[in-house]
């Protein structure tokens, strides 16, 4: 018979472990957890031949928004966008906060058209959202995103780099866009 320590003894460790994988502000997965999820989904794609789409989303001009409305208003925007993303995607899509104003979304078993449609709906929801903060009505800022698809042989870091590179190009040229970057064959 295996004896387990009392729950009270385990609790601090389980809380610490959970907090190491969850973004404190949004409750979403953090970058570490998302990286593990990307690896797992690539493994599934290899094993079963499923398609896999990955998107990186960045809030447009969050720094300017914070300068105008305050840091707390910016944090409320991040929380609101995170909640909207969770509500708008399928239960098995993975949404994570990768950095201050960047989010990652994994679309398992999804072709380009399906992922693109989901991102377009999320952009529309964001554009139609107004938050109440300190007695003011504030419109949610727009966001720009990249979309890429897993290609056989892609390593997780290659897939992520392709998404980040496409996002950099999109951010440089315009805002409130979705740019699709497919693997070079």
Order of alpha helices (4+ residues) and beta strands (2+ residues): alpha-alpha-beta-alpha-alpha-beta-beta-alpha-beta-beta-beta-alpha-beta
